[in-house]
């Protein structure tokens, strides 16, 4: 399977993962009431508020990650020389189970932390800006759309930095300062349908009306939530798929193939979209289990890998792939020495 085919498989997994994240956020909001959120804000009960609005276990997303891992392995087994026997990932093997358990636990913890940070930013901003507990509750959970009858425009589900973007946008809209209003108009994820309204306020040197600012900031929050869900989906699809591919070769080693028989090369898309820190990695070769090194010094065992400390800046929206090779002399020499089949 070539690089383009691998990327198509990964990209095909992304919409379902993004939807699973958004569905979990929606379910959390549907289970909460504005009155309860308002009460907890008024009581300054940050812990209870976080418990109420932190979005559960994301079971559907976690199952899709497991499926992505299996899909990556299935895609890779066709590349293993037939001389080594029939190949099929044993998902119950310790190595596979360990990766899935650790990855899912880490992801859940990170998403919970991100959500708590986002809630804290929205509440802190609201209190400092003199907004009432009810207004802050609506900022968190969103306001009921006349078109759909559902709440939209809330910051629940956003990480702290994205929630801060919404808070800053609201400040700019309500400032009445032409310079601040111009800064709002540079925000990439804003809904440009509101630009005329902002321009009128800018020319008049007046704040955007409070209700209009809530609508504009809410739409901005919705778009940021979509962006965040897509970023999670792209990152998780790549990492789970890549980890499954890598695991196929680790199981071959466990069956008796010498580790030095397997090498892997980093392949970029070789276009203008390749991030700067990956551009110089084209053709970088490593033994199985050894990490690649980005231009910025981050270590990754395969594209998307975060287990060695690489952050979102090295993994989000990455389109690189690893290419694995079993040296021909080893494939012939060791074919009869492998234990069992990979099931």
Secondary structure, DSSP 8 states (H G I E B T S, - for coil): --HHHHHHHHHHHHHHHHHHHHHHHHHHHHHS-HHHHHHHHHTT-HHHHHHHHS----HHHHHHHHHHHHHHHHHHHTTS-GGG------TTSHHHHHHHHHHHHHHHHHHHHHHHHHHHHHHHHHHHTT--HHHHHHHHH-EE-TTTSSEES--TT--HHHHHHHHHHHHHHHH--HHHHHHHTT-TTS-GGGHHHHHHHHHHT----HHHHHHHHHHHHHHHHHHHHHHHHHHHHHHHHHHHHHHHHHHHHHHT--GGGEEEEEE---STTS-HHHHTTTT-EEETT--EE-TTS-EESSTT--TTS--HHHHTT---EEEEEE-HHHHHHSGGG--S---
